[in-house]
Each structure stands twice: as C-alpha cells, then as structure tokens.
Amino acid sequence: SEYFLNPVLFKPRLMQFNEENYKFDQAKDYHRTVEHLYEFTVPSNYKIKTIPEKVDFDHELFSFHALYKVEGNLMTVSMIYKFELLRIPPDLFEDWNSFSDHVNQATAQSIVLEKIQ
C-alpha cells in the first residue's frame, strides 16, 4: 500500500497579479522571512518511495528554497521564503507570479510512503 504525505503544515499562498486586473503597485505591509523545518520519523514498517525535488527560486527582492532530505528513517523538510519589498510594481508582476508558482507548487507536493510487506 502507498500513502501520500504532505508534510507542510503551514502553506503560504501568495497572491498573483496581472496588469489587466491590477494597474498600480501592490502593497506589502512588511518585509518577510519565513522558515519552516519539519522532521518526522518514518515507521519501521514503511519505506520512503519518493520525495519531492529540491526547489530554488532566486530574485534580488524575493526567494524561495525547499529541500527534502532522508537520513535513515528520518525525513527532513526545510522551506524558506523571503521577500524584501513593500511594493510590487506592475513591471515585477511576472517575476512575482513565478515566485508565487514555485512556493505554491512546492507546498502542494507529497512524499510517498510504501508499506513493507
């Protein structure tokens, strides 16, 4: 049997913008850095079948990094996202939306566990 586990307890969902709906700068209340570290022990009667790929997105004003690591039966998930801007002008919407896509896709991925017979 396979079991799908999404280890991300707190899922940031970043709004996307386009110039058709948003003509002006979009405000952010503050700069932000969020780090999440999740660790869990895989029971001895299960093995990890698949883990998500590493995700890296870097822009001079915002970034996101997700790393999934297995050591023995310990699974570690590290996610860091950061933005250092208070306004998102329309000329940054495309880059911001790509950042948002990376964050949203990475936090939706699952680890697949398989029961050992």
Secondary structure as the mmCIF struct_conf table of DSSP 4:
data_model
#
loop_
_struct_conf.conf_type_id
_struct_conf.id
_struct_conf.beg_label_comp_id
_struct_conf.beg_label_asym_id
_struct_conf.beg_label_seq_id
_struct_conf.end_label_comp_id
_struct_conf.end_label_asym_id
_struct_conf.end_label_seq_id
STRN STRN1 GLU A 2 LEU A 5
BEND BEND1 LEU A 9 PHE A 10
HELX_LH_PP_P HELX_LH_PP_P1 LEU A 14 GLN A 16
TURN_TY1_P TURN_TY1_P1 GLU A 19 ASN A 21
BEND BEND2 PHE A 24 PHE A 24
HELX_LH_PP_P HELX_LH_PP_P2 ASP A 25 ASP A 25
STRN STRN2 GLN A 26 ALA A 27
BEND BEND3 ASP A 29 TYR A 30
STRN STRN3 ARG A 32 THR A 41
HELX_LH_PP_P HELX_LH_PP_P3 VAL A 42 PRO A 43
TURN_TY1_P TURN_TY1_P2 SER A 44 ASN A 45
STRN STRN4 TYR A 46 THR A 50
HELX_LH_PP_P HELX_LH_PP_P4 PRO A 52 LYS A 54
STRN STRN5 VAL A 55 ASP A 58
BEND BEND4 GLU A 60 LEU A 61
STRN STRN6 PHE A 62 GLU A 71
TURN_TY1_P TURN_TY1_P3 GLY A 72 ASN A 73
STRN STRN7 LEU A 74 PHE A 83
BEND BEND5 LEU A 86 LEU A 86
STRN STRN8 ARG A 87 ILE A 88
HELX_RH_3T_P HELX_RH_3T_P1 PRO A 90 LEU A 92
HELX_RH_AL_P HELX_RH_AL_P1 PHE A 93 ALA A 108
STRN STRN9 ILE A 111 LYS A 115
#
